[in-house]
Amino acid sequence: MAARFGPAGNSEEFYEAGYKRTLDAPAFLQQKGLNAYEYQCGRGVNVKEETATNLGKKAQEFGVGLSIHAPYYISLASPDEAKRDNSVNYILQSARAAKWMGATRIVVHPGGLGKFTREQATELACETLRKAVHALDEEGLGDIIVCPETMGKINQLGNLEEVLTFCRLDERMLPCVDFGHLNARTLGSLQTKEDFLAVFDQIENALGADRMRRIHVHFSKIEYSKGGEVRHLTFEDMQYGPDYQLLLDATLKKGASPTFICESAGTQTQDALAMRQYYAKQGGDPEFAASQEMTNR
């Protein structure tokens, strides 16, 4: 099974082409040669059931796999119990929207550390996630995969080991590994193919080969400072990494087939396509490689 590739939200190219509605995204993405899309609920789950259902139908028609990014203000380890309960509700809201549109995965930011140690925050976040998983099961949403995301700032909860700890809570959970975030919070540690392979190996050792192969991936080049992430960039930037080709080389060597969501700043469609084209040329998707060759003739 080949990996999927697509953007987070709508790129500048989408709007420059004259599109205005997200309902047009699946057709646009198929035309561009992409087959994944992450619907953005970062500022709240405001999509109506009818709209979500119609988007799901369009996605199915054009062969685009959907995921949802849950609200950014989720805080799994907040010292305020009410905020932790609200975080459970935001995860529930995201899962309901996912169900409406036929999305299979929701991406969840763990939030900040506050005044806790990393160990204390991780323990509290695990408790919140257990409540969230129980709430999903109670509402018949247990088939929606929760994907805790690795974060880009050093003072945030969500280094790789913490995310893997969260995913050990329930075998249905998958990590959302943002390689741009990992590179930023480790101040540029992802330099070689072996560096990327080490990440895959760590996931496999913690969660097993099957879940390692199915991880959710976010990718972009990211500027960083001593505190970690500063801002998302595009593939045209040559100063900051990481290198998507090294990531895809490691992906192929591990036999993994993740969903890759590109979060480049405005060029996420073009950059996602660059990823898919490289992956296909390296043998990851012979059918797509052949279709691209025919198109270029």
C-alpha positions as protocol buffer text, in pm:
chain_id: "A"
residue {
  index: 1
  type: MET
  ca { x: 0 y: 0 z: 0 }
}
residue {
  index: 2
  type: ALA
  ca { x: 142 y: 335 z: -108 }
}
residue {
  index: 3
  type: ALA
  ca { x: 171 y: 639 z: 116 }
}
residue {
  index: 4
  type: ARG
  ca { x: -75 y: 927 z: 74 }
}
residue {
  index: 5
  type: PHE
  ca { x: 23 y: 1290 z: 21 }
}
residue {
  index: 6
  type: GLY
  ca { x: -165 y: 1615 z: 55 }
}
residue {
  index: 7
  type: PRO
  ca { x: -183 y: 1960 z: 215 }
}
residue {
  index: 8
  type: ALA
  ca { x: -297 y: 2097 z: 547 }
}
residue {
  index: 9
  type: GLY
  ca { x: -583 y: 2325 z: 448 }
}
residue {
  index: 10
  type: ASN
  ca { x: -598 y: 2523 z: 125 }
}
residue {
  index: 11
  type: SER
  ca { x: -285 y: 2662 z: -37 }
}
residue {
  index: 12
  type: GLU
  ca { x: -237 y: 2998 z: -204 }
}
residue {
  index: 13
  type: GLU
  ca { x: -248 y: 2815 z: -537 }
}
residue {
  index: 14
  type: PHE
  ca { x: -600 y: 2690 z: -458 }
}
residue {
  index: 15
  type: TYR
  ca { x: -733 y: 3043 z: -420 }
}
residue {
  index: 16
  type: GLU
  ca { x: -527 y: 3181 z: -709 }
}
residue {
  index: 17
  type: ALA
  ca { x: -694 y: 2921 z: -931 }
}
residue {
  index: 18
  type: GLY
  ca { x: -1029 y: 3082 z: -845 }
}
residue {
  index: 19
  type: TYR
  ca { x: -1155 y: 2833 z: -589 }
}
residue {
  index: 20
  type: LYS
  ca { x: -1328 y: 2972 z: -281 }
}
residue {
  index: 21
  type: ARG
  ca { x: -1494 y: 2674 z: -110 }
}
residue {
  index: 22
  type: THR
  ca { x: -1325 y: 2386 z: 67 }
}
residue {
  index: 23
  type: LEU
  ca { x: -1583 y: 2161 z: -101 }
}
residue {
  index: 24
  type: ASP
  ca { x: -1378 y: 2218 z: -418 }
}
residue {
  index: 25
  type: ALA
  ca { x: -1057 y: 2094 z: -256 }
}
residue {
  index: 26
  type: PRO
  ca { x: -1088 y: 1721 z: -340 }
}
residue {
  index: 27
  type: ALA
  ca { x: -1133 y: 1786 z: -715 }
}
residue {
  index: 28
  type: PHE
  ca { x: -848 y: 2038 z: -710 }
}
residue {
  index: 29
  type: LEU
  ca { x: -618 y: 1796 z: -528 }
}
residue {
  index: 30
  type: GLN
  ca { x: -692 y: 1507 z: -763 }
}
residue {
  index: 31
  type: GLN
  ca { x: -617 y: 1734 z: -1058 }
}
residue {
  index: 32
  type: LYS
  ca { x: -284 y: 1824 z: -896 }
}
residue {
  index: 33
  type: GLY
  ca { x: -194 y: 1461 z: -831 }
}
residue {
  index: 34
  type: LEU
  ca { x: -259 y: 1448 z: -456 }
}
residue {
  index: 35
  type: ASN
  ca { x: -473 y: 1211 z: -252 }
}
residue {
  index: 36
  type: ALA
  ca { x: -486 y: 1339 z: 108 }
}
residue {
  index: 37
  type: TYR
  ca { x: -625 y: 1649 z: 279 }
}
residue {
  index: 38
  type: GLU
  ca { x: -623 y: 1767 z: 639 }
}
residue {
  index: 39
  type: TYR
  ca { x: -927 y: 1976 z: 729 }
}
residue {
  index: 40
  type: GLN
  ca { x: -831 y: 2253 z: 969 }
}
residue {
  index: 41
  type: CYS
  ca { x: -1028 y: 2297 z: 1293 }
}
residue {
  index: 42
  type: GLY
  ca { x: -744 y: 2473 z: 1471 }
}
residue {
  index: 43
  type: ARG
  ca { x: -962 y: 2764 z: 1578 }
}
residue {
  index: 44
  type: GLY
  ca { x: -1260 y: 2550 z: 1669 }
}
residue {
  index: 45
  type: VAL
  ca { x: -1484 y: 2281 z: 1523 }
}
residue {
  index: 46
  type: ASN
  ca { x: -1727 y: 2504 z: 1338 }
}
residue {
  index: 47
  type: VAL
  ca { x: -1812 y: 2287 z: 1039 }
}
residue {
  index: 48
  type: LYS
  ca { x: -2180 y: 2195 z: 1000 }
}
residue {
  index: 49
  type: GLU
  ca { x: -2286 y: 1833 z: 956 }
}
residue {
  index: 50
  type: GLU
  ca { x: -2424 y: 1894 z: 607 }
}
residue {
  index: 51
  type: THR
  ca { x: -2104 y: 2062 z: 491 }
}
residue {
  index: 52
  type: ALA
  ca { x: -1887 y: 1791 z: 642 }
}
residue {
  index: 53
  type: THR
  ca { x: -2098 y: 1517 z: 483 }
}
residue {
  index: 54
  type: ASN
  ca { x: -2078 y: 1683 z: 142 }
}
residue {
  index: 55
  type: LEU
  ca { x: -1701 y: 1723 z: 174 }
}
residue {
  index: 56
  type: GLY
  ca { x: -1676 y: 1354 z: 258 }
}
residue {
  index: 57
  type: LYS
  ca { x: -1873 y: 1262 z: -55 }
}
residue {
  index: 58
  type: LYS
  ca { x: -1646 y: 1479 z: -269 }
}
residue {
  index: 59
  type: ALA
  ca { x: -1335 y: 1328 z: -110 }
}
residue {
  index: 60
  type: GLN
  ca { x: -1460 y: 977 z: -181 }
}
residue {
  index: 61
  type: GLU
  ca { x: -1545 y: 1072 z: -539 }
}
residue {
  index: 62
  type: PHE
  ca { x: -1196 y: 1205 z: -606 }
}
residue {
  index: 63
  type: GLY
  ca { x: -999 y: 950 z: -405 }
}
residue {
  index: 64
  type: VAL
  ca { x: -881 y: 1186 z: -132 }
}
residue {
  index: 65
  type: GLY
  ca { x: -827 y: 1055 z: 222 }
}
residue {
  index: 66
  type: LEU
  ca { x: -934 y: 1298 z: 494 }
}
residue {
  index: 67
  type: SER
  ca { x: -803 y: 1381 z: 839 }
}
residue {
  index: 68
  type: ILE
  ca { x: -886 y: 1664 z: 1081 }
}
residue {
  index: 69
  type: HIS
  ca { x: -663 y: 1889 z: 1285 }
}
residue {
  index: 70
  type: ALA
  ca { x: -832 y: 1938 z: 1623 }
}
residue {
  index: 71
  type: PRO
  ca { x: -835 y: 2282 z: 1794 }
}
residue {
  index: 72
  type: TYR
  ca { x: -494 y: 2427 z: 1877 }
}
residue {
  index: 73
  type: TYR
  ca { x: -603 y: 2526 z: 2228 }
}
residue {
  index: 74
  type: ILE
  ca { x: -634 y: 2169 z: 2353 }
}
residue {
  index: 75
  type: SER
  ca { x: -428 y: 2143 z: 2671 }
}
residue {
  index: 76
  type: LEU
  ca { x: -400 y: 1785 z: 2791 }
}
residue {
  index: 77
  type: ALA
  ca { x: -194 y: 1875 z: 3099 }
}
residue {
  index: 78
  type: SER
  ca { x: -353 y: 2202 z: 3206 }
}
residue {
  index: 79
  type: PRO
  ca { x: -346 y: 2255 z: 3583 }
}
residue {
  index: 80
  type: ASP
  ca { x: -710 y: 2365 z: 3547 }
}
residue {
  index: 81
  type: GLU
  ca { x: -938 y: 2059 z: 3551 }
}
residue {
  index: 82
  type: ALA
  ca { x: -1207 y: 2248 z: 3359 }
}
residue {
  index: 83
  type: LYS
  ca { x: -963 y: 2314 z: 3077 }
}
residue {
  index: 84
  type: ARG
  ca { x: -868 y: 1947 z: 3066 }
}
residue {
  index: 85
  type: ASP
  ca { x: -1237 y: 1855 z: 3049 }
}
residue {
  index: 86
  type: ASN
  ca { x: -1282 y: 2110 z: 2771 }
}
residue {
  index: 87
  type: SER
  ca { x: -995 y: 1944 z: 2588 }
}
residue {
  index: 88
  type: VAL
  ca { x: -1181 y: 1613 z: 2602 }
}
residue {
  index: 89
  type: ASN
  ca { x: -1485 y: 1790 z: 2456 }
}
residue {
  index: 90
  type: TYR
  ca { x: -1276 y: 1942 z: 2173 }
}
residue {
  index: 91
  type: ILE
  ca { x: -1148 y: 1596 z: 2086 }
}
residue {
  index: 92
  type: LEU
  ca { x: -1507 y: 1468 z: 2087 }
}
residue {
  index: 93
  type: GLN
  ca { x: -1621 y: 1754 z: 1865 }
}
residue {
  index: 94
  type: SER
  ca { x: -1338 y: 1683 z: 1621 }
}
residue {
  index: 95
  type: ALA
  ca { x: -1425 y: 1313 z: 1614 }
}
residue {
  index: 96
  type: ARG
  ca { x: -1792 y: 1390 z: 1541 }
}
residue {
  index: 97
  type: ALA
  ca { x: -1689 y: 1608 z: 1248 }
}
residue {
  index: 98
  type: ALA
  ca { x: -1451 y: 1336 z: 1131 }
}
residue {
  index: 99
  type: LYS
  ca { x: -1734 y: 1083 z: 1137 }
}
residue {
  index: 100
  type: TRP
  ca { x: -1957 y: 1312 z: 933 }
}
residue {
  index: 101
  type: MET
  ca { x: -1699 y: 1356 z: 660 }
}
residue {
  index: 102
  type: GLY
  ca { x: -1557 y: 1004 z: 663 }
}
residue {
  index: 103
  type: ALA
  ca { x: -1220 y: 1116 z: 799 }
}
residue {
  index: 104
  type: THR
  ca { x: -1031 y: 845 z: 986 }
}
residue {
  index: 105
  type: ARG
  ca { x: -782 y: 1046 z: 1194 }
}
residue {
  index: 106
  type: ILE
  ca { x: -778 y: 1352 z: 1418 }
}
residue {
  index: 107
  type: VAL
  ca { x: -451 y: 1527 z: 1506 }
}
residue {
  index: 108
  type: VAL
  ca { x: -422 y: 1657 z: 1862 }
}
residue {
  index: 109
  type: HIS
  ca { x: -173 y: 1910 z: 2005 }
}
residue {
  index: 110
  type: PRO
  ca { x: -76 y: 1805 z: 2361 }
}
residue {
  index: 111
  type: GLY
  ca { x: -37 y: 2166 z: 2482 }
}
residue {
  index: 112
  type: GLY
  ca { x: 209 y: 2329 z: 2719 }
}
residue {
  index: 113
  type: LEU
  ca { x: 394 y: 2215 z: 3029 }
}
residue {
  index: 114
  type: GLY
  ca { x: 288 y: 2499 z: 3257 }
}
residue {
  index: 115
  type: LYS
  ca { x: 470 y: 2474 z: 3589 }
}
residue {
  index: 116
  type: PHE
  ca { x: 486 y: 2094 z: 3580 }
}
residue {
  index: 117
  type: THR
  ca { x: 790 y: 1881 z: 3517 }
}
residue {
  index: 118
  type: ARG
  ca { x: 783 y: 1690 z: 3191 }
}
residue {
  index: 119
  type: GLU
  ca { x: 704 y: 1370 z: 3384 }
}
residue {
  index: 120
  type: GLN
  ca { x: 415 y: 1530 z: 3576 }
}
residue {
  index: 121
  type: ALA
  ca { x: 270 y: 1684 z: 3259 }
}
residue {
  index: 122
  type: THR
  ca { x: 297 y: 1355 z: 3071 }
}
residue {
  index: 123
  type: GLU
  ca { x: 115 y: 1170 z: 3349 }
}
residue {
  index: 124
  type: LEU
  ca { x: -166 y: 1428 z: 3358 }
}
residue {
  index: 125
  type: ALA
  ca { x: -194 y: 1427 z: 2977 }
}
residue {
  index: 126
  type: CYS
  ca { x: -224 y: 1048 z: 2982 }
}
residue {
  index: 127
  type: GLU
  ca { x: -515 y: 1077 z: 3226 }
}
residue {
  index: 128
  type: THR
  ca { x: -688 y: 1328 z: 2998 }
}
residue {
  index: 129
  type: LEU
  ca { x: -636 y: 1107 z: 2693 }
}
residue {
  index: 130
  type: ARG
  ca { x: -778 y: 806 z: 2876 }
}
residue {
  index: 131
  type: LYS
  ca { x: -1091 y: 1012 z: 2945 }
}
residue {
  index: 132
  type: ALA
  ca { x: -1104 y: 1118 z: 2580 }
}
residue {
  index: 133
  type: VAL
  ca { x: -1075 y: 761 z: 2450 }
}
residue {
  index: 134
  type: HIS
  ca { x: -1345 y: 648 z: 2693 }
}
residue {
  index: 135
  type: ALA
  ca { x: -1572 y: 934 z: 2580 }
}
residue {
  index: 136
  type: LEU
  ca { x: -1517 y: 840 z: 2215 }
}
residue {
  index: 137
  type: ASP
  ca { x: -1607 y: 479 z: 2287 }
}
residue {
  index: 138
  type: GLU
  ca { x: -1917 y: 585 z: 2482 }
}
residue {
  index: 139
  type: GLU
  ca { x: -2038 y: 787 z: 2183 }
}
residue {
  index: 140
  type: GLY
  ca { x: -1964 y: 518 z: 1924 }
}
residue {
  index: 141
  type: LEU
  ca { x: -1664 y: 703 z: 1785 }
}
residue {
  index: 142
  type: GLY
  ca { x: -1400 y: 451 z: 1883 }
}
residue {
  index: 143
  type: ASP
  ca { x: -1303 y: 393 z: 1520 }
}
residue {
  index: 144
  type: ILE
  ca { x: -1171 y: 749 z: 1486 }
}
residue {
  index: 145
  type: ILE
  ca { x: -794 y: 738 z: 1536 }
}
residue {
  index: 146
  type: VAL
  ca { x: -650 y: 994 z: 1778 }
}
residue {
  index: 147
  type: CYS
  ca { x: -303 y: 1111 z: 1670 }
}
residue {
  index: 148
  type: PRO
  ca { x: -109 y: 1306 z: 1936 }
}
residue {
  index: 149
  type: GLU
  ca { x: 140 y: 1533 z: 1759 }
}
residue {
  index: 150
  type: THR
  ca { x: 508 y: 1598 z: 1825 }
}
residue {
  index: 151
  type: MET
  ca { x: 551 y: 1971 z: 1891 }
}
residue {
  index: 152
  type: GLY
  ca { x: 813 y: 2220 z: 1778 }
}
residue {
  index: 153
  type: LYS
  ca { x: 888 y: 2432 z: 2086 }
}
residue {
  index: 154
  type: ILE
  ca { x: 1111 y: 2291 z: 2358 }
}
residue {
  index: 155
  type: ASN
  ca { x: 882 y: 2419 z: 2637 }
}
residue {
  index: 156
  type: GLN
  ca { x: 581 y: 2234 z: 2492 }
}
residue {
  index: 157
  type: LEU
  ca { x: 468 y: 1887 z: 2581 }
}
residue {
  index: 158
  type: GLY
  ca { x: 516 y: 1653 z: 2289 }
}
residue {
  index: 159
  type: ASN
  ca { x: 868 y: 1531 z: 2226 }
}
residue {
  index: 160
  type: LEU
  ca { x: 881 y: 1196 z: 2049 }
}
residue {
  index: 161
  type: GLU
  ca { x: 906 y: 984 z: 2363 }
}
residue {
  index: 162
  type: GLU
  ca { x: 611 y: 1164 z: 2523 }
}
residue {
  index: 163
  type: VAL
  ca { x: 396 y: 1114 z: 2214 }
}
residue {
  index: 164
  type: LEU
  ca { x: 486 y: 745 z: 2208 }
}
residue {
  index: 165
  type: THR
  ca { x: 392 y: 722 z: 2576 }
}
residue {
  index: 166
  type: PHE
  ca { x: 50 y: 865 z: 2489 }
}
residue {
  index: 167
  type: CYS
  ca { x: 6 y: 614 z: 2206 }
}
residue {
  index: 168
  type: ARG
  ca { x: 86 y: 322 z: 2437 }
}
residue {
  index: 169
  type: LEU
  ca { x: -240 y: 400 z: 2621 }
}
residue {
  index: 170
  type: ASP
  ca { x: -452 y: 247 z: 2345 }
}
residue {
  index: 171
  type: GLU
  ca { x: -349 y: 38 z: 2046 }
}
residue {
  index: 172
  type: ARG
  ca { x: -584 y: 236 z: 1821 }
}
residue {
  index: 173
  type: MET
  ca { x: -387 y: 557 z: 1866 }
}
residue {
  index: 174
  type: LEU
  ca { x: -117 y: 657 z: 1618 }
}
residue {
  index: 175
  type: PRO
  ca { x: 154 y: 920 z: 1655 }
}
residue {
  index: 176
  type: CYS
  ca { x: 143 y: 1228 z: 1435 }
}
residue {
  index: 177
  type: VAL
  ca { x: 514 y: 1273 z: 1379 }
}
residue {
  index: 178
  type: ASP
  ca { x: 590 y: 1625 z: 1263 }
}
residue {
  index: 179
  type: PHE
  ca { x: 946 y: 1593 z: 1138 }
}
residue {
  index: 180
  type: GLY
  ca { x: 977 y: 1970 z: 1100 }
}
residue {
  index: 181
  type: HIS
  ca { x: 881 y: 2008 z: 1466 }
}
residue {
  index: 182
  type: LEU
  ca { x: 1124 y: 1735 z: 1573 }
}
residue {
  index: 183
  type: ASN
  ca { x: 1405 y: 1899 z: 1381 }
}
residue {
  index: 184
  type: ALA
  ca { x: 1322 y: 2240 z: 1530 }
}
residue {
  index: 185
  type: ARG
  ca { x: 1296 y: 2126 z: 1893 }
}
residue {
  index: 186
  type: THR
  ca { x: 1626 y: 1934 z: 1862 }
}
residue {
  index: 187
  type: LEU
  ca { x: 1791 y: 2237 z: 1694 }
}
residue {
  index: 188
  type: GLY
  ca { x: 1854 y: 2068 z: 1361 }
}
residue {
  index: 189
  type: SER
  ca { x: 1929 y: 1708 z: 1452 }
}
residue {
  index: 190
  type: LEU
  ca { x: 1773 y: 1551 z: 1139 }
}
residue {
  index: 191
  type: GLN
  ca { x: 2068 y: 1571 z: 901 }
}
residue {
  index: 192
  type: THR
  ca { x: 2102 y: 1226 z: 745 }
}
residue {
  index: 193
  type: LYS
  ca { x: 1889 y: 933 z: 632 }
}
residue {
  index: 194
  type: GLU
  ca { x: 2011 y: 747 z: 940 }
}
residue {
  index: 195
  type: ASP
  ca { x: 1871 y: 1023 z: 1162 }
}
residue {
  index: 196
  type: PHE
  ca { x: 1527 y: 968 z: 1012 }
}
residue {
  index: 197
  type: LEU
  ca { x: 1563 y: 591 z: 1033 }
}
residue {
  index: 198
  type: ALA
  ca { x: 1637 y: 628 z: 1404 }
}
residue {
  index: 199
  type: VAL
  ca { x: 1299 y: 800 z: 1449 }
}
residue {
  index: 200
  type: PHE
  ca { x: 1120 y: 517 z: 1269 }
}
residue {
  index: 201
  type: ASP
  ca { x: 1312 y: 262 z: 1476 }
}
residue {
  index: 202
  type: GLN
  ca { x: 1212 y: 436 z: 1799 }
}
residue {
  index: 203
  type: ILE
  ca { x: 846 y: 428 z: 1694 }
}
residue {
  index: 204
  type: GLU
  ca { x: 871 y: 61 z: 1595 }
}
residue {
  index: 205
  type: ASN
  ca { x: 1035 y: -35 z: 1923 }
}
residue {
  index: 206
  type: ALA
  ca { x: 763 y: 143 z: 2121 }
}
residue {
  index: 207
  type: LEU
  ca { x: 450 y: 57 z: 1921 }
}
residue {
  index: 208
  type: GLY
  ca { x: 539 y: -230 z: 1688 }
}
residue {
  index: 209
  type: ALA
  ca { x: 600 y: -253 z: 1316 }
}
residue {
  index: 210
  type: ASP
  ca { x: 237 y: -228 z: 1210 }
}
residue {
  index: 211
  type: ARG
  ca { x: 170 y: 104 z: 1380 }
}
residue {
  index: 212
  type: MET
  ca { x: 510 y: 236 z: 1272 }
}
residue {
  index: 213
  type: ARG
  ca { x: 414 y: 176 z: 909 }
}
residue {
  index: 214
  type: ARG
  ca { x: 79 y: 357 z: 948 }
}
residue {
  index: 215
  type: ILE
  ca { x: 190 y: 673 z: 1129 }
}
residue {
  index: 216
  type: HIS
  ca { x: 48 y: 1013 z: 1044 }
}
residue {
  index: 217
  type: VAL
  ca { x: 317 y: 1257 z: 930 }
}
residue {
  index: 218
  type: HIS
  ca { x: 331 y: 1636 z: 917 }
}
residue {
  index: 219
  type: PHE
  ca { x: 615 y: 1789 z: 722 }
}
residue {
  index: 220
  type: SER
  ca { x: 754 y: 2132 z: 642 }
}
residue {
  index: 221
  type: LYS
  ca { x: 1081 y: 2315 z: 668 }
}
residue {
  index: 222
  type: ILE
  ca { x: 1078 y: 2517 z: 990 }
}
residue {
  index: 223
  type: GLU
  ca { x: 1294 y: 2805 z: 1111 }
}
residue {
  index: 224
  type: TYR
  ca { x: 1407 y: 2757 z: 1470 }
}
residue {
  index: 225
  type: SER
  ca { x: 1590 y: 2940 z: 1748 }
}
residue {
  index: 226
  type: LYS
  ca { x: 1722 y: 2827 z: 2088 }
}
residue {
  index: 227
  type: GLY
  ca { x: 1362 y: 2772 z: 2203 }
}
residue {
  index: 228
  type: GLY
  ca { x: 1271 y: 2558 z: 1904 }
}
residue {
  index: 229
  type: GLU
  ca { x: 1015 y: 2638 z: 1633 }
}
residue {
  index: 230
  type: VAL
  ca { x: 984 y: 2996 z: 1505 }
}
residue {
  index: 231
  type: ARG
  ca { x: 787 y: 2969 z: 1179 }
}
residue {
  index: 232
  type: HIS
  ca { x: 697 y: 2741 z: 891 }
}
residue {
  index: 233
  type: LEU
  ca { x: 882 y: 2792 z: 562 }
}
residue {
  index: 234
  type: THR
  ca { x: 856 y: 2658 z: 206 }
}
residue {
  index: 235
  type: PHE
  ca { x: 1071 y: 2406 z: 21 }
}
residue {
  index: 236
  type: GLU
  ca { x: 1248 y: 2697 z: -151 }
}
residue {
  index: 237
  type: ASP
  ca { x: 1423 y: 2784 z: 177 }
}
residue {
  index: 238
  type: MET
  ca { x: 1778 y: 2650 z: 178 }
}
residue {
  index: 239
  type: GLN
  ca { x: 1885 y: 2756 z: 529 }
}
residue {
  index: 240
  type: TYR
  ca { x: 1661 y: 2537 z: 742 }
}
residue {
  index: 241
  type: GLY
  ca { x: 1559 y: 2174 z: 715 }
}
residue {
  index: 242
  type: PRO
  ca { x: 1478 y: 1903 z: 731 }
}
residue {
  index: 243
  type: ASP
  ca { x: 1522 y: 1743 z: 387 }
}
residue {
  index: 244
  type: TYR
  ca { x: 1206 y: 1571 z: 265 }
}
residue {
  index: 245
  type: GLN
  ca { x: 1402 y: 1341 z: 33 }
}
residue {
  index: 246
  type: LEU
  ca { x: 1595 y: 1192 z: 324 }
}
residue {
  index: 247
  type: LEU
  ca { x: 1267 y: 1138 z: 509 }
}
residue {
  index: 248
  type: LEU
  ca { x: 1115 y: 959 z: 210 }
}
residue {
  index: 249
  type: ASP
  ca { x: 1428 y: 749 z: 159 }
}
residue {
  index: 250
  type: ALA
  ca { x: 1396 y: 634 z: 521 }
}
residue {
  index: 251
  type: THR
  ca { x: 1022 y: 575 z: 477 }
}
residue {
  index: 252
  type: LEU
  ca { x: 1084 y: 345 z: 182 }
}
residue {
  index: 253
  type: LYS
  ca { x: 1363 y: 157 z: 358 }
}
residue {
  index: 254
  type: LYS
  ca { x: 1129 y: 88 z: 654 }
}
residue {
  index: 255
  type: GLY
  ca { x: 845 y: -24 z: 425 }
}
residue {
  index: 256
  type: ALA
  ca { x: 618 y: 236 z: 581 }
}
residue {
  index: 257
  type: SER
  ca { x: 314 y: 393 z: 412 }
}
residue {
  index: 258
  type: PRO
  ca { x: 215 y: 695 z: 621 }
}
residue {
  index: 259
  type: THR
  ca { x: -22 y: 975 z: 535 }
}
residue {
  index: 260
  type: PHE
  ca { x: 203 y: 1275 z: 465 }
}
residue {
  index: 261
  type: ILE
  ca { x: 43 y: 1615 z: 528 }
}
residue {
  index: 262
  type: CYS
  ca { x: 251 y: 1908 z: 407 }
}
residue {
  index: 263
  type: GLU
  ca { x: 234 y: 2225 z: 619 }
}
residue {
  index: 264
  type: SER
  ca { x: 453 y: 2457 z: 412 }
}
residue {
  index: 265
  type: ALA
  ca { x: 367 y: 2826 z: 443 }
}
residue {
  index: 266
  type: GLY
  ca { x: 126 y: 2880 z: 153 }
}
residue {
  index: 267
  type: THR
  ca { x: 289 y: 2634 z: -87 }
}
residue {
  index: 268
  type: GLN
  ca { x: 164 y: 2319 z: 82 }
}
residue {
  index: 269
  type: THR
  ca { x: 3 y: 2184 z: -236 }
}
residue {
  index: 270
  type: GLN
  ca { x: 312 y: 2226 z: -455 }
}
residue {
  index: 271
  type: ASP
  ca { x: 543 y: 2093 z: -186 }
}
residue {
  index: 272
  type: ALA
  ca { x: 320 y: 1792 z: -114 }
}
residue {
  index: 273
  type: LEU
  ca { x: 331 y: 1710 z: -485 }
}
residue {
  index: 274
  type: ALA
  ca { x: 711 y: 1736 z: -486 }
}
residue {
  index: 275
  type: MET
  ca { x: 712 y: 1480 z: -204 }
}
residue {
  index: 276
  type: ARG
  ca { x: 478 y: 1244 z: -385 }
}
residue {
  index: 277
  type: GLN
  ca { x: 672 y: 1268 z: -711 }
}
residue {
  index: 278
  type: TYR
  ca { x: 1002 y: 1189 z: -538 }
}
residue {
  index: 279
  type: TYR
  ca { x: 846 y: 902 z: -344 }
}
residue {
  index: 280
  type: ALA
  ca { x: 700 y: 756 z: -665 }
}
residue {
  index: 281
  type: LYS
  ca { x: 1026 y: 788 z: -858 }
}
residue {
  index: 282
  type: GLN
  ca { x: 1208 y: 599 z: -583 }
}
residue {
  index: 283
  type: GLY
  ca { x: 970 y: 306 z: -629 }
}
residue {
  index: 284
  type: GLY
  ca { x: 712 y: 386 z: -364 }
}
residue {
  index: 285
  type: ASP
  ca { x: 418 y: 427 z: -603 }
}
residue {
  index: 286
  type: PRO
  ca { x: 490 y: 281 z: -949 }
}
residue {
  index: 287
  type: GLU
  ca { x: 135 y: 349 z: -1072 }
}
residue {
  index: 288
  type: PHE
  ca { x: 159 y: 720 z: -991 }
}
residue {
  index: 289
  type: ALA
  ca { x: 510 y: 737 z: -1140 }
}
residue {
  index: 290
  type: ALA
  ca { x: 377 y: 588 z: -1464 }
}
residue {
  index: 291
  type: SER
  ca { x: 87 y: 834 z: -1473 }
}
residue {
  index: 292
  type: GLN
  ca { x: 326 y: 1125 z: -1424 }
}
residue {
  index: 293
  type: GLU
  ca { x: 547 y: 998 z: -1705 }
}
residue {
  index: 294
  type: MET
  ca { x: 247 y: 980 z: -1938 }
}
residue {
  index: 295
  type: THR
  ca { x: 141 y: 1334 z: -1840 }
}
residue {
  index: 296
  type: ASN
  ca { x: 489 y: 1470 z: -1913 }
}
residue {
  index: 297
  type: ARG
  ca { x: 506 y: 1323 z: -2264 }
}
